[in-house]
Structures are given as C-alpha cells and as structure tokens.
Amino acid sequence: MLQKEFAGKAAEILKEDENVIGLAVAGSWLTNEMDEFSDLDLILVTHERISSDKNRMLDYANRLGQLLSGFTGEHVGEPRVLICLYDNPLLHVDIKFVTLQEFHTRIETPTLLLDKDGQLQHALNNSTPKFPYPDFQWIEDRFWTWVHYALLKIGRGEYLEAYDFFGFLRMVVFGPLLHIKNGNLPRAVRKVETQLPAKDFAQLKATIPTYSKSSLLDSLQNSITLYRQLRNELFTTNVTLNGKTEKRVMAYFEEINAG
C-alpha cells in the first residue's frame, strides 16, 4: 500500500536526524480502514520546536518525497500540521510537528514507526488519549439562535448562504451527536455512510436542501425535528433547555413559512 511504503521510507530518512526523537502514525492506519483514498497522518517528534517555523516544516517535508504543495493547517485549527501533497505517488500526507511534551497530549494512541531511545513509548505509557466530545449545553445555548439566523437568510432570499448553514449544522451538531448515539467517536460526518444505521442516516440526509425556499424550510424543519430527538436521547438534566428562545424562534419559523 502506498501509504505504508511512504511511511516506511520516511522513518528511514529521519532516523539519522539528531533533532528527531521519533515518528508515529495515526488516523485510519490505526483502525485498519486505510484504502486507496486514505491520506497518511504522520506525527514527527523533535527535540527543538519546528511548528513555529513554516520554512523548517517545509524543509522536513521536502526530504520525505517529491513535495508538490505544503501549507499549515490554521483553517482546521491545527497550525502545527503541514498539509502536504506529494507526487510519485500522488499522496496526501499530513505531518504534525510536535515536541516530546506535546506528544503526551493526544486524542488516540498512534503506532510508532521510529522511536530512537524509547521516549515515545514511555510517553504513551504515561499518558491517556482523550478525544474531544461536544458540550451539550454549548450546543443548546446556540441552536435556536442559529435557526433564527437561517430563517433570516431564507426570508431575505439569500438561499446559498442558508444552504451552507446546513453543512455547518451537520458538522457541528448532527454528525457528532448521531455518532455518540451509536457509540462512535464524534468525528463530525466522517464515515456516516457506513457507521450510522439506515434510519439515522436517512434523517441526516433529510437535512440536505436544494436551492429553493420550500426545500430550505423543509430541511430546517427536519433539522429541528432531528435535534429535538437527539436532545431527548442524549442530554441529561444538567443541560438547561432554552425553552423561551425555542418557542419564539418557532413562532418566527411559522411567519417565514407562511410568507
């Protein structure tokens, strides 16, 4: 497999670098779900901090293969990651640059490809992975204002902006909550096609509109129905529901729907 060949060569190239402590791999490699469409998630651990210098990050990336393009991952909230596209073979590789101390904080347990003196294994033995879960109160505090925002855009005829809003809801609310409901890690809408039961997936698809007022409103109603169901199933009594806001926004929904 191309990803494994690339990773193996990377470990060989990096083992002579005195600044390199080790190299690990994460992502779909860990669950044996890697296929021809998978990217490669590498974690490069160094003595000196590399992530503060994009040019040094690119220098390392260039050593690993025929780099076509590389840019840092601020847009996904992780500037320590260099998102790379390589040629021969054409392969997407994410390289996360961390120090040994930073390596302790993780969301999963990576596979070690290079561990010069056992420091990476020691770090794994003395730390616990913690995958970030959504804050239900955070969602409830925002959901009805988000619905109102969508209604404003639909009412004004800004259908494209309203359309994009539904993608945001699926990424931030419905994907994670449906995964939690089904015992999966809340990885937004990753692999919902295969990891959700048919009924749940059908409800998620019902939040996808077409470019028309009626379809946008139908999708918004389906989104509200789905959110209420998930709220009833997952939220505890510790979550304070914003009933007053919900009631007022739903009244406004009827106004827009009747207009």
C-alpha positions as CSV (number, residue, x, y, z in Angstrom):
1,M,0.0,0.0,0.0
2,L,1.3,3.4,-1.0
3,Q,0.8,5.0,2.4
4,K,2.7,2.3,4.2
5,E,5.6,2.4,1.7
6,F,5.8,6.2,2.2
7,A,5.7,6.0,6.0
8,G,8.5,3.3,6.0
9,K,10.7,5.4,3.8
10,A,10.1,8.5,5.9
11,A,11.2,6.6,9.0
12,E,14.4,5.6,7.3
13,I,15.1,9.1,6.1
14,L,14.5,10.7,9.5
15,K,16.4,8.2,11.7
16,E,19.7,9.9,11.1
17,D,18.5,13.3,12.1
18,E,19.8,14.2,15.5
19,N,16.9,16.5,16.2
20,V,14.3,13.8,15.5
21,I,13.1,11.8,18.6
22,G,10.7,9.6,16.6
23,L,7.9,9.3,14.1
24,A,4.4,7.9,14.6
25,V,1.3,7.4,12.5
26,A,-2.3,8.0,13.4
27,G,-5.7,8.2,11.6
28,S,-7.2,5.3,9.6
29,W,-3.9,3.4,9.9
30,L,-4.9,2.6,13.5
31,T,-8.3,1.0,12.6
32,N,-7.1,-1.0,9.6
33,E,-9.5,1.1,7.5
34,M,-6.9,2.5,5.2
35,D,-7.6,2.2,1.4
36,E,-6.5,3.8,-1.8
37,F,-8.4,7.0,-0.9
38,S,-6.9,7.4,2.6
39,D,-4.5,10.1,3.5
40,L,-1.5,9.5,5.8
41,D,-1.3,11.1,9.2
42,L,2.3,11.3,10.5
43,I,3.4,12.7,13.8
44,L,7.1,13.9,13.8
45,V,8.5,14.4,17.3
46,T,11.6,16.5,17.6
47,H,13.8,18.0,20.4
48,E,13.5,21.5,19.0
49,R,10.1,23.0,18.2
50,I,9.6,23.0,14.5
51,S,6.0,24.1,14.3
52,S,6.8,27.8,14.9
53,D,8.8,28.0,11.6
54,K,6.9,27.1,8.4
55,N,10.1,27.0,6.4
56,R,11.6,24.4,8.7
57,M,8.4,22.4,8.4
58,L,8.7,22.5,4.6
59,D,12.3,21.5,4.7
60,Y,11.4,18.3,6.5
61,A,8.5,17.7,4.2
62,N,10.7,18.1,1.1
63,R,13.1,15.5,2.5
64,L,10.4,12.8,2.5
65,G,9.5,12.8,-1.2
66,Q,8.5,14.9,-4.2
67,L,6.5,17.6,-2.5
68,L,4.0,19.4,-4.8
69,S,2.4,21.6,-2.2
70,G,2.5,22.2,1.6
71,F,0.6,24.6,3.8
72,T,-0.1,24.8,7.5
73,G,-3.5,23.8,9.0
74,E,-4.8,27.0,10.6
75,H,-8.1,26.5,8.8
76,V,-8.7,23.3,10.7
77,G,-7.5,24.7,14.0
78,E,-4.1,23.0,13.9
79,P,-1.2,25.2,12.8
80,R,1.3,22.5,13.8
81,V,0.2,20.3,10.9
82,L,1.7,20.7,7.5
83,I,-0.8,19.5,4.9
84,C,1.2,18.1,2.0
85,L,0.5,16.7,-1.5
86,Y,3.3,14.5,-2.9
87,D,3.9,13.1,-6.3
88,N,5.2,9.7,-7.5
89,P,3.0,8.5,-5.9
90,L,0.3,11.2,-5.7
91,L,-0.5,11.1,-2.0
92,H,-2.0,13.4,0.7
93,V,0.1,13.4,3.8
94,D,-0.5,15.4,7.0
95,I,2.7,15.9,9.1
96,K,2.1,17.1,12.6
97,F,5.2,18.6,14.2
98,V,5.4,18.3,18.0
99,T,7.8,18.2,20.8
100,L,8.1,15.3,23.2
101,Q,6.0,17.2,25.8
102,E,3.3,17.9,23.2
103,F,3.3,14.3,22.2
104,H,1.8,13.4,25.6
105,T,-1.5,15.2,24.7
106,R,-3.3,13.1,22.2
107,I,-6.8,12.0,21.0
108,E,-5.7,8.5,20.1
109,T,-2.8,6.1,20.6
110,P,-0.6,6.3,17.5
111,T,1.6,3.5,16.1
112,L,5.3,4.1,16.5
113,L,7.4,3.9,13.3
114,L,10.6,5.3,14.8
115,D,11.4,5.6,18.5
116,K,15.1,6.0,18.8
117,D,15.6,5.6,22.6
118,G,12.1,4.6,23.7
119,Q,10.9,8.1,24.7
120,L,7.8,7.9,22.6
121,Q,6.7,4.6,24.1
122,H,7.4,6.0,27.5
123,A,5.2,9.0,26.7
124,L,2.4,6.7,25.6
125,N,2.7,4.6,28.7
126,N,2.4,7.7,30.9
127,S,-0.5,9.5,29.2
128,T,-4.1,8.7,28.3
129,P,-5.8,9.6,25.0
130,K,-8.8,11.9,25.3
131,F,-11.0,12.5,22.2
132,P,-12.8,15.9,22.4
133,Y,-16.6,15.5,22.9
134,P,-19.1,18.2,22.2
135,D,-20.5,20.3,25.1
136,F,-24.3,19.7,25.0
137,Q,-25.0,22.9,26.9
138,W,-22.9,24.9,24.4
139,I,-25.0,23.4,21.6
140,E,-28.3,24.1,23.2
141,D,-27.3,27.7,24.1
142,R,-26.7,28.4,20.4
143,F,-29.0,26.1,18.4
144,W,-32.2,28.3,18.3
145,T,-30.3,31.5,17.5
146,W,-28.7,29.5,14.6
147,V,-32.1,28.5,13.5
148,H,-33.2,32.2,13.6
149,Y,-30.2,33.1,11.5
150,A,-31.1,30.6,8.9
151,L,-34.7,31.9,8.8
152,L,-33.4,35.5,8.2
153,K,-31.4,34.3,5.2
154,I,-34.3,32.3,3.8
155,G,-36.7,35.2,4.3
156,R,-34.3,37.6,2.6
157,G,-33.8,35.2,-0.3
158,E,-30.1,34.5,0.4
159,Y,-30.5,30.9,-0.3
160,L,-26.9,30.0,-0.9
161,E,-25.9,31.3,2.5
162,A,-28.7,29.4,4.0
163,Y,-27.7,26.3,2.1
164,D,-24.2,26.5,3.5
165,F,-25.6,26.8,7.1
166,F,-27.0,23.3,6.9
167,G,-23.5,21.9,6.3
168,F,-22.3,23.7,9.4
169,L,-25.1,22.1,11.4
170,R,-24.3,18.6,10.2
171,M,-20.6,19.1,11.0
172,V,-21.0,20.7,14.4
173,V,-24.3,19.2,15.7
174,F,-25.9,16.3,13.9
175,G,-22.9,14.3,12.8
176,P,-21.2,14.3,16.3
177,L,-24.5,13.7,18.2
178,L,-25.5,10.8,15.9
179,H,-22.1,9.2,16.3
180,I,-22.4,9.5,20.0
181,K,-25.9,8.0,19.9
182,N,-24.4,5.0,18.1
183,G,-21.4,4.5,20.2
184,N,-18.9,6.0,17.8
185,L,-16.4,8.8,18.4
186,P,-17.9,12.2,17.5
187,R,-15.9,12.7,14.3
188,A,-18.4,15.2,12.6
189,V,-19.8,13.5,9.5
190,R,-16.8,11.2,8.9
191,K,-18.0,7.8,7.6
192,V,-21.6,8.4,8.5
193,E,-22.5,6.5,5.3
194,T,-21.1,3.3,6.9
195,Q,-21.3,3.9,10.6
196,L,-24.9,5.0,11.1
197,P,-28.0,2.9,11.0
198,A,-30.1,3.4,7.9
199,K,-32.8,5.3,9.9
200,D,-30.4,7.7,11.4
201,F,-28.6,8.3,8.1
202,A,-31.9,8.9,6.4
203,Q,-32.7,11.6,8.9
204,L,-29.3,13.2,8.4
205,K,-29.8,13.2,4.6
206,A,-33.2,14.9,5.1
207,T,-31.3,18.0,6.4
208,I,-29.8,18.5,2.9
209,P,-31.8,21.0,0.9
210,T,-32.0,22.0,-2.7
211,Y,-31.9,25.6,-3.9
212,S,-35.5,26.7,-3.2
213,K,-37.3,28.4,-0.3
214,S,-39.6,25.4,0.3
215,S,-36.7,22.9,0.3
216,L,-34.7,25.1,2.7
217,L,-37.6,25.4,5.1
218,D,-38.3,21.6,4.9
219,S,-34.7,20.9,5.7
220,L,-34.8,23.3,8.5
221,Q,-37.9,21.7,10.0
222,N,-36.2,18.3,9.6
223,S,-33.1,19.7,11.3
224,I,-35.3,20.9,14.2
225,T,-37.0,17.5,14.5
226,L,-33.7,15.7,14.5
227,Y,-32.2,18.0,17.1
228,R,-35.1,17.6,19.4
229,Q,-34.9,13.8,19.1
230,L,-31.2,13.7,19.8
231,R,-31.6,16.2,22.7
232,N,-34.2,13.9,24.3
233,E,-32.0,10.9,23.9
234,L,-28.6,12.3,24.9
235,F,-28.9,15.3,27.1
236,T,-29.0,14.9,30.8
237,T,-31.0,17.0,33.3
238,N,-27.8,19.0,33.8
239,V,-28.4,20.7,30.4
240,T,-30.6,23.8,30.7
241,L,-33.0,24.0,27.8
242,N,-33.8,27.4,26.3
243,G,-37.5,26.9,26.1
244,K,-38.4,30.6,25.8
245,T,-36.0,31.1,22.9
246,E,-37.1,27.9,21.2
247,K,-40.8,29.0,21.4
248,R,-40.2,32.4,20.0
249,V,-38.0,31.2,17.1
250,M,-40.5,28.6,16.2
251,A,-43.2,31.3,16.0
252,Y,-40.9,33.2,13.7
253,F,-40.5,30.0,11.6
254,E,-44.3,29.9,11.1
255,E,-44.2,33.6,9.9
256,I,-41.5,32.9,7.3
257,N,-43.2,29.6,6.3
258,A,-46.5,31.4,5.7
259,G,-44.9,34.4,3.9
